[in-house]
Amino acid sequence: MLKLNYIVKGSVRGKISNHKKLHSAITSLLRDRKECASLGNGSYSDAEIFVSVNNNNNNYYIPVYPIGEECEIDLENLPRNIQVEINKE
């Protein structure tokens, strides 16, 4: 059975949080960016959002959202019912 989860993880820090909805993962990503920036001294978030696909006990991580401090995300206009479609070809 195919199971999807949204994972917020950093290339250095590893897994930060796990979510069932993309909106929640984006909220976590934004919170992480804000908290890292508040540390000062040029600190920044290394977080990205991935879809974790578990198929027959094999995990695959697929990047689903662009990152970078210049990437602005408007949660007010982001649909809460975003779905990711996986083509199993």
ROTOR-88798 format. One record per atom (N, C-alpha, C, O): y, x, z; residue in one letter. Coordinates in steps of 0.2 Angstrom, whole numbers, padded with zeros to 4 digits, always signed. Atoms other than C-alpha are relative to their C-alpha. Example, Ala and Ser with C-alpha at 12.3 -4.5 7.8 and 13.67 -1.06 7.14 Angstrom:
BEGIN
-0006+0004+0000a;-0022+0062+0039a;+0006+0004+0000a;+0005+0009+0003a;-0006-0004-0001s;-0005+0068+0036s;+0005-0004+0003s;+0011-0001+0004s;
END
This chain:
BEGIN
-0006+0004+0000m;+0000+0000+0000m;+0006+0004+0000m;+0006+0010+0003m;-0006-0004+0001l;+0017+0006-0005l;+0005-0002+0006l;+0007-0008+0006l;-0005+0002-0005k;+0030+0007+0010k;+0006+0004-0002k;+0006+0010-0003k;-0006-0004+0001l;+0048+0012+0008l;+0005+0000+0006l;+0005-0005+0010l;-0005-0001-0005n;+0061+0018+0021n;+0005+0004-0002n;+0004+0008-0007n;-0006-0005+0002y;+0078+0026+0020y;+0000+0005+0005y;+0001+0003+0011y;+0000-0006-0005i;+0079+0043+0028i;+0007+0003-0001i;+0009+0005-0006i;-0006-0005+0000v;+0095+0052+0033v;-0003+0006+0002v;-0005+0007+0008v;+0002-0006-0003k;+0091+0070+0034k;+0004+0006-0003k;+0007+0005-0009k;-0004-0006+0002g;+0099+0087+0032g;-0004+0006-0002g;-0010+0006+0000g;+0003-0005+0002s;+0094+0102+0023s;-0002+0006+0005s;-0006+0009+0005s;+0001-0005-0006v;+0096+0113+0039v;-0003-0004+0006v;-0007-0001+0009v;+0002+0003-0006r;+0094+0100+0053r;-0006-0004+0000r;-0009-0006+0005r;+0006+0004+0001g;+0080+0090+0046g;+0002-0007+0001g;+0007-0010+0000g;+0000+0008+0000k;+0077+0071+0049k;+0005-0002+0006k;+0005+0001+0011k;-0005+0002-0004i;+0092+0063+0057i;-0001-0007+0003i;-0001-0009+0008i;+0001+0007-0001s;+0088+0044+0056s;-0005-0003-0005s;-0005+0000-0011s;+0004+0004+0004n;+0076+0032+0049n;+0002-0007-0001n;+0003-0010+0005n;-0003+0006+0000h;+0081+0015+0042h;-0004-0005-0005h;-0007-0002-0010h;+0003+0005+0005k;+0074-0001+0033k;+0004-0002-0005k;+0002-0004-0010k;-0005+0003+0005k;+0090-0005+0024k;+0005+0006-0002k;+0007+0010+0003k;-0004-0005+0002l;+0101+0006+0014l;+0007+0000+0003l;+0010+0005+0004l;-0007+0001-0004h;+0117-0001+0022h;+0000+0004+0006h;+0005+0007+0008h;+0000-0004-0007s;+0111+0006+0039s;+0000+0007-0001s;+0002+0011+0003s;+0000-0007+0002a;+0107+0023+0031a;+0007+0003-0001a;+0009+0008+0001a;-0006-0002+0002i;+0124+0024+0024i;+0005+0000+0006i;+0009+0005+0007i;-0004+0000-0007t;+0132+0019+0041t;-0002+0006+0004t;+0003+0009+0007t;+0002-0006-0004s;+0122+0033+0049s;+0003+0006-0003s;+0005+0011+0000s;-0002-0005+0003l;+0127+0045+0036l;+0008+0001+0001l;+0010+0007+0002l;-0008+0000-0001l;+0146+0041+0038l;+0001+0002+0008l;+0006+0006+0009l;-0001-0002-0007r;+0144+0043+0057r;-0002+0007+0001r;+0002+0010+0005r;+0002-0008+0000d;+0135+0060+0055d;+0006+0004-0003d;+0008+0009+0000d;-0006-0004+0003r;+0150+0066+0044r;+0005+0000+0005r;+0008+0005+0006r;-0006+0000-0004k;+0163+0060+0056k;-0002+0004+0007k;+0003+0008+0009k;+0001-0004-0006e;+0154+0068+0071e;+0000+0007-0001e;+0002+0011+0003e;+0000-0007+0002c;+0151+0084+0062c;+0007+0003-0001c;+0009+0008+0001c;-0007-0002+0002a;+0169+0085+0056a;+0004+0001+0007a;+0009+0005+0007a;-0004+0000-0006s;+0175+0082+0074s;-0001+0006+0004s;+0002+0008+0009s;+0001-0006-0004l;+0167+0098+0080l;+0005+0006-0002l;+0005+0011+0002l;-0005-0005+0002g;+0181+0108+0071g;-0003+0006-0003g;-0009+0006-0005g;+0002-0007+0003n;+0180+0126+0064n;-0004-0001-0007n;-0009+0003-0008n;+0003+0000+0006g;+0175+0120+0047g;-0007-0004+0000g;-0011-0003-0005g;+0007+0003-0001s;+0159+0110+0053s;+0000-0006-0005s;+0005-0009-0006s;+0001+0005+0005y;+0152+0098+0040y;-0007-0003+0001y;-0011+0001+0003y;+0007+0003+0000s;+0137+0086+0038s;-0004+0003-0006s;-0001+0003-0011s;+0005-0002+0006d;+0122+0092+0028d;-0004-0006-0002d;-0009-0005-0005d;+0004+0005+0001a;+0115+0075+0028a;+0000-0003-0007a;+0005-0003-0011a;+0001+0003+0007e;+0108+0066+0012e;-0004-0006+0002e;-0007-0007+0007e;+0004+0006-0001i;+0100+0049+0010i;-0006+0000-0005i;-0005+0002-0011i;+0006+0000+0005f;+0082+0048+0003f;-0003-0006+0001f;-0003-0010+0006f;+0005+0006-0001v;+0070+0034+0000v;-0007+0004+0002v;-0009+0009-0002v;+0006-0003-0002s;+0054+0039+0009s;-0006-0005-0003s;-0006-0011-0001s;+0005+0004+0003v;+0039+0032-0001v;-0006+0002+0002v;-0008+0008+0001v;+0007-0002-0002n;+0022+0032+0007n;-0005-0004-0004n;-0005-0010-0003n;+0006+0003+0005n;+0008+0029-0005n;-0006+0003+0002n;-0007+0009+0001n;+0006-0003-0002n;-0009+0031+0002n;+0000+0006+0004n;-0003+0011+0003n;-0001-0005-0005n;-0004+0042+0016n;+0004+0007-0003n;+0003+0012+0000n;-0003-0006+0003n;+0006+0054+0004n;+0008-0002+0000n;+0010-0008-0002n;-0007+0001+0000n;+0025+0055+0008n;+0004+0003-0006n;+0003+0009-0007n;-0005-0003+0005y;+0038+0057-0006y;+0007-0002+0002y;+0008-0007+0004y;-0007+0001-0002y;+0057+0059-0003y;+0004+0000-0006y;+0004+0006-0010y;-0004+0001+0006i;+0068+0053-0017i;+0007+0000+0002i;+0009-0005+0005i;-0007+0001-0001p;+0087+0056-0016p;+0003-0006-0003p;+0001-0007-0009p;-0003+0006+0003v;+0096+0040-0018v;+0008-0001+0001v;+0010-0006-0002v;-0007+0001-0001y;+0114+0043-0013y;+0004+0007-0001y;+0002+0012+0002y;-0003-0007+0001p;+0126+0057-0019p;+0004+0002+0007p;+0006-0003+0011p;-0003-0002-0006i;+0133+0067-0005i;+0006+0005-0001i;+0008+0006-0007i;-0006-0005+0001g;+0148+0079-0002g;+0006-0004+0004g;+0007-0010+0004g;-0005+0003-0004e;+0163+0077+0009e;+0005-0004-0005e;+0009-0008-0002e;-0004+0004+0005e;+0173+0071-0007e;-0002-0007-0002e;+0002-0011-0005e;+0003+0007+0002c;+0162+0056-0009c;+0001-0005+0005c;-0001-0005+0011c;-0002+0005-0004e;+0170+0041-0002e;-0005-0006+0000e;-0007-0008-0006e;+0005+0006+0000i;+0159+0026+0003i;+0004-0006+0003i;+0006-0005+0009i;-0003+0006-0002d;+0167+0009+0005d;-0005-0005+0002d;-0008-0009-0002d;+0005+0005-0003l;+0156-0001+0017l;+0002-0007-0001l;-0003-0012-0001l;-0002+0007+0001e;+0166-0016+0015e;-0002-0004-0006e;-0003-0010-0006e;+0002+0002+0007n;+0162-0018-0003n;-0007+0001-0002n;-0009+0000-0008n;+0007-0002+0001l;+0144-0012-0002l;-0004-0006+0001l;-0004-0008+0007l;+0005+0006-0002p;+0131-0026-0004p;-0005+0002+0005p;-0007+0008+0005p;+0005-0002-0006r;+0120-0027+0011r;-0007-0001-0003r;-0012+0001+0001r;+0007+0002+0003n;+0105-0033+0000n;-0002+0005-0006n;-0006+0003-0010n;+0002-0005+0006i;+0103-0017-0011i;-0007+0001+0001i;-0010+0002+0006i;+0007-0002+0000q;+0085-0014-0016q;-0001+0005-0005q;+0003+0006-0010q;+0002-0006+0004v;+0077+0001-0024v;-0006-0002-0003v;-0011-0004+0000v;+0006+0002+0003e;+0064-0002-0037e;-0003+0006-0003e;+0000+0011-0006e;+0003-0006+0002i;+0051+0011-0040i;-0005-0002-0006i;-0009-0007-0005i;+0004+0001+0006n;+0042+0011-0057n;-0006+0005+0001n;-0006+0011+0001n;+0006-0004-0002k;+0024+0017-0053k;-0004+0002-0006k;-0010+0004-0006k;+0004-0003+0006e;+0020+0023-0071e;-0001+0007+0001e;-0004+0010-0004e;
END
